[in-house]
Amino acid sequence: MHDAVEDKPKRTLLPRFSIRTLFWLITASALVFVVVGMAARGHDWAWGVSLGLLSIVFTAIVHAAWFYVVWLFVRLLSARPKEIG
């Protein structure tokens, strides 16, 4: 007897990453923190780079928030029962 539950893909809490991906993520984070540290010590170019990175992160957060708001409205509007007739 075949069980239908076995055919469903497993949902994981976090996506799977390779060690190579984590290595690049840690390296990029280290470089960002080196630049931010140099900005804290008073280097003008590092202030500019840090503000540029901060603006990119802020823009991504704003875009994600707007996406969530629009997605929520679409879900609410599509969940209404449609009238017949």
Backbone as ProteinMPNN parsed JSONL, in Angstrom:
{"seq_chain_A": "MHDAVEDKPKRTLLPRFSIRTLFWLITASALVFVVVGMAARGHDWAWGVSLGLLSIVFTAIVHAAWFYVVWLFVRLLSARPKEIG", "coords_chain_A": {"N_chain_A": [[0.839, -1.166, 0.0], [0.545, 2.196, -0.84], [1.637, 5.151, 0.626], [0.409, 8.421, 0.718], [1.507, 10.511, 2.087], [4.238, 10.224, 2.109], [5.041, 11.124, -0.38], [5.053, 13.852, -0.372], [7.144, 16.719, -0.404], [9.673, 17.363, 2.033], [9.385, 20.012, 4.29], [11.646, 22.399, 5.256], [12.972, 24.341, 7.954], [15.094, 26.139, 7.614], [16.863, 27.01, 4.635], [19.037, 24.803, 2.802], [22.533, 25.121, 2.964], [25.745, 25.124, 1.475], [29.059, 24.403, 2.66], [30.872, 25.953, 1.337], [29.3, 28.152, 0.531], [28.697, 29.246, 3.032], [31.286, 29.932, 3.783], [31.892, 32.018, 1.961], [29.952, 33.844, 2.771], [30.729, 34.423, 5.427], [33.245, 35.546, 4.892], [32.529, 37.834, 3.378], [31.041, 39.193, 5.31], [33.035, 39.683, 7.192], [34.678, 41.445, 5.754], [32.923, 43.61, 5.473], [32.649, 44.385, 8.158], [35.27, 45.119, 8.712], [35.516, 47.396, 7.115], [33.544, 49.018, 8.303], [34.673, 49.255, 10.828], [37.0, 50.703, 10.189], [35.761, 53.025, 9.411], [34.769, 53.883, 11.824], [37.133, 54.581, 12.996], [37.697, 56.88, 11.683], [38.249, 57.149, 8.912], [37.534, 58.692, 5.89], [36.715, 57.613, 3.384], [35.8, 55.128, 4.17], [33.593, 55.804, 5.67], [31.871, 56.636, 3.635], [31.561, 54.26, 2.136], [30.402, 52.655, 4.103], [27.984, 54.026, 4.613], [26.846, 53.751, 2.093], [26.491, 50.942, 1.963], [24.73, 50.675, 4.107], [22.536, 52.074, 3.1], [21.775, 50.405, 1.006], [20.979, 48.109, 2.413], [18.855, 49.203, 3.907], [17.117, 49.938, 1.814], [16.513, 47.398, 0.794], [15.118, 46.32, 2.966], [12.888, 48.023, 3.073], [11.719, 47.443, 0.573], [11.098, 44.733, 0.987], [9.223, 44.997, 3.04], [7.133, 46.413, 1.732], [6.49, 44.481, -0.184], [5.461, 42.495, 1.489], [3.195, 43.826, 2.527], [1.629, 44.217, 0.187], [1.313, 41.529, -0.58], [-0.141, 40.624, 1.606], [-2.563, 42.086, 1.31], [-3.432, 41.025, -1.141], [-3.835, 38.362, -0.42], [-5.903, 38.701, 1.47], [-7.937, 39.813, -0.113], [-8.358, 37.83, -2.021], [-9.313, 35.807, -0.469], [-11.935, 36.237, 0.085], [-15.307, 35.082, -0.165], [-16.817, 34.404, -3.291], [-19.592, 35.948, -4.818], [-22.466, 34.402, -6.154], [-24.275, 34.793, -9.054]], "CA_chain_A": [[0.0, 0.0, 0.0], [1.357, 3.397, -1.005], [1.197, 6.229, 1.499], [0.515, 9.705, 0.031], [2.283, 11.442, 2.9], [5.638, 10.068, 1.751], [5.322, 11.802, -1.631], [5.192, 15.282, -0.166], [8.512, 17.108, -0.055], [9.839, 17.819, 3.404], [9.591, 21.449, 4.444], [12.658, 22.672, 6.258], [12.912, 25.668, 8.532], [16.12, 26.93, 6.949], [17.342, 26.369, 3.411], [20.33, 24.125, 2.937], [23.672, 25.842, 2.435], [26.981, 24.359, 1.476], [30.13, 25.011, 3.451], [31.459, 26.981, 0.473], [28.432, 29.324, 0.627], [28.92, 29.833, 4.353], [32.619, 30.532, 3.752], [31.789, 33.305, 1.273], [29.141, 34.724, 3.613], [31.569, 34.855, 6.542], [34.275, 36.422, 4.343], [31.898, 39.113, 3.039], [30.703, 39.853, 6.571], [34.28, 40.16, 7.788], [35.102, 42.634, 5.01], [32.021, 44.709, 5.835], [32.974, 44.852, 9.5], [36.565, 45.815, 8.644], [35.248, 48.741, 6.579], [32.827, 49.769, 9.342], [35.664, 49.563, 11.865], [37.838, 51.79, 9.7], [34.933, 54.237, 9.454], [34.719, 54.311, 13.225], [38.429, 55.191, 13.314], [37.77, 58.199, 11.071], [38.578, 57.184, 7.488], [36.399, 59.259, 5.158], [36.226, 56.702, 2.352], [35.088, 54.041, 4.83], [32.267, 56.349, 6.008], [31.073, 56.601, 2.413], [31.224, 52.866, 1.825], [29.475, 52.179, 5.143], [26.673, 54.621, 4.351], [26.32, 53.108, 0.881], [26.009, 49.614, 2.339], [23.554, 50.866, 4.948], [21.407, 52.464, 2.252], [21.344, 49.205, 0.274], [20.245, 47.266, 3.364], [17.597, 49.89, 4.205], [16.268, 49.807, 0.631], [16.037, 46.009, 0.728], [14.114, 46.139, 4.02], [11.676, 48.726, 2.641], [11.109, 46.655, -0.503], [10.514, 43.528, 1.581], [8.027, 45.394, 3.778], [6.079, 46.69, 0.753], [6.076, 43.203, -0.756], [4.623, 41.835, 2.479], [1.916, 44.534, 2.586], [0.879, 43.888, -1.024], [0.985, 40.111, -0.498], [-1.206, 40.499, 2.597], [-3.798, 42.559, 0.695], [-3.855, 40.051, -2.154], [-4.372, 37.199, 0.294], [-7.182, 39.067, 2.068], [-8.942, 40.017, -1.158], [-8.654, 36.564, -2.706], [-9.942, 34.882, 0.486], [-13.364, 36.516, 0.163], [-16.148, 34.203, -0.981], [-17.371, 35.09, -4.455], [-21.047, 35.864, -4.895], [-22.982, 33.736, -7.35], [-25.513, 35.349, -9.574]], "C_chain_A": [[0.891, 1.239, 0.0], [0.795, 4.527, -0.16], [1.442, 7.568, 0.804], [1.362, 10.7, 0.799], [3.756, 11.384, 2.519], [6.0, 10.826, 0.489], [5.512, 13.312, -1.472], [6.638, 15.62, 0.174], [8.57, 17.63, 1.37], [10.086, 19.314, 3.409], [10.593, 21.662, 5.559], [12.533, 24.108, 6.744], [13.901, 26.603, 7.85], [16.536, 26.235, 5.664], [18.716, 25.736, 3.635], [21.418, 24.942, 2.26], [24.875, 24.921, 2.449], [28.012, 25.089, 2.331], [30.79, 26.124, 2.641], [30.638, 28.268, 0.534], [28.618, 30.017, 1.966], [30.284, 30.508, 4.443], [32.57, 31.903, 3.101], [30.98, 34.303, 2.095], [29.951, 35.268, 4.794], [32.656, 35.815, 6.054], [33.701, 37.797, 4.013], [31.542, 39.886, 4.308], [31.952, 40.414, 7.238], [34.767, 41.421, 7.077], [34.227, 43.837, 5.34], [32.386, 45.252, 7.209], [34.355, 45.517, 9.558], [36.354, 47.241, 8.152], [34.523, 49.59, 7.617], [33.775, 50.141, 10.481], [36.598, 50.689, 11.451], [37.067, 53.102, 9.676], [34.852, 54.773, 10.872], [36.037, 54.955, 13.663], [38.669, 56.489, 12.553], [38.17, 58.261, 9.607], [37.344, 57.63, 6.695], [35.834, 58.302, 4.115], [35.417, 55.571, 2.972], [33.704, 54.503, 5.294], [31.358, 56.271, 4.79], [30.626, 55.196, 2.047], [30.21, 52.325, 2.834], [28.076, 52.747, 4.937], [26.039, 54.039, 3.097], [25.762, 51.726, 1.176], [24.749, 49.699, 3.195], [22.333, 51.254, 4.116], [20.894, 51.284, 1.431], [20.525, 48.298, 1.185], [18.886, 47.885, 3.689], [16.621, 49.773, 3.038], [15.707, 48.395, 0.515], [14.965, 45.757, 1.776], [12.807, 46.817, 3.636], [10.974, 47.955, 1.531], [10.456, 45.386, 0.045], [9.239, 43.861, 2.346], [6.871, 45.69, 2.823], [5.583, 45.41, 0.1], [5.139, 42.485, 0.201], [3.246, 42.491, 2.558], [1.054, 44.185, 1.383], [0.448, 42.426, -0.997], [-0.165, 39.885, 0.481], [-2.545, 40.956, 2.023], [-4.318, 41.585, -0.352], [-4.452, 38.828, -1.491], [-5.738, 37.506, 0.897], [-8.272, 39.208, 1.02], [-9.311, 38.72, -1.873], [-9.332, 35.575, -1.774], [-11.427, 35.116, 0.621], [-14.162, 35.515, -0.671], [-16.788, 35.002, -2.119], [-18.891, 34.859, -4.508], [-21.456, 35.217, -6.216], [-24.239, 34.485, -7.798], [-25.411, 36.731, -9.958]], "O_chain_A": [[1.866, 1.316, 0.747], [-0.398, 4.823, -0.228], [2.555, 7.831, 0.349], [1.885, 11.645, 0.208], [4.453, 12.396, 2.599], [7.172, 11.148, 0.295], [6.074, 13.966, -2.351], [7.286, 14.907, 0.94], [7.63, 18.262, 1.852], [10.892, 19.825, 2.632], [10.415, 21.167, 6.671], [12.044, 24.98, 6.024], [13.562, 27.746, 7.543], [16.561, 25.006, 5.604], [19.446, 26.107, 4.554], [21.253, 25.4, 1.129], [25.01, 24.055, 3.314], [27.836, 26.257, 2.675], [31.22, 27.129, 3.206], [31.206, 29.359, 0.582], [28.689, 31.245, 2.026], [30.426, 31.538, 5.101], [33.144, 32.856, 3.628], [31.299, 35.491, 2.107], [29.859, 36.453, 5.115], [32.956, 36.798, 6.732], [34.315, 38.816, 4.331], [31.724, 41.102, 4.366], [31.917, 41.514, 7.79], [35.22, 42.363, 7.728], [34.727, 44.954, 5.472], [32.427, 46.468, 7.399], [34.571, 46.401, 10.387], [36.932, 48.183, 8.693], [34.854, 50.763, 7.793], [33.677, 51.237, 11.033], [36.95, 51.538, 12.271], [37.643, 54.169, 9.894], [34.866, 55.985, 11.086], [36.06, 55.771, 14.585], [39.7, 57.136, 12.733], [38.414, 59.356, 9.099], [36.268, 57.042, 6.804], [34.616, 58.186, 3.972], [34.451, 55.101, 2.371], [32.757, 53.717, 5.317], [30.197, 55.879, 4.907], [29.469, 54.968, 1.695], [29.271, 51.621, 2.462], [27.088, 52.025, 5.071], [24.823, 53.855, 3.045], [24.685, 51.372, 0.697], [23.821, 48.906, 3.036], [21.221, 50.81, 4.4], [19.692, 51.181, 1.189], [19.489, 47.775, 0.773], [17.879, 47.179, 3.742], [15.431, 49.536, 3.246], [14.538, 48.222, 0.169], [13.996, 45.048, 1.504], [11.733, 46.255, 3.845], [9.75, 47.83, 1.55], [9.37, 45.011, -0.397], [8.277, 43.094, 2.308], [5.744, 45.264, 3.074], [4.386, 45.265, -0.146], [4.129, 41.925, -0.226], [2.235, 41.794, 2.646], [-0.13, 43.888, 1.539], [-0.687, 42.12, -1.361], [-1.051, 39.067, 0.234], [-3.56, 40.289, 2.225], [-5.523, 41.349, -0.434], [-5.47, 38.309, -1.949], [-6.638, 36.667, 0.845], [-9.404, 38.774, 1.234], [-10.458, 38.541, -2.283], [-9.883, 34.582, -2.248], [-12.128, 34.291, 1.209], [-13.737, 35.141, -1.764], [-17.24, 36.13, -1.926], [-19.391, 33.758, -4.279], [-20.852, 35.468, -7.259], [-25.136, 34.763, -7.003], [-26.391, 37.32, -10.414]]}, "name": "protein", "num_of_chains": 1, "seq": "MHDAVEDKPKRTLLPRFSIRTLFWLITASALVFVVVGMAARGHDWAWGVSLGLLSIVFTAIVHAAWFYVVWLFVRLLSARPKEIG"}
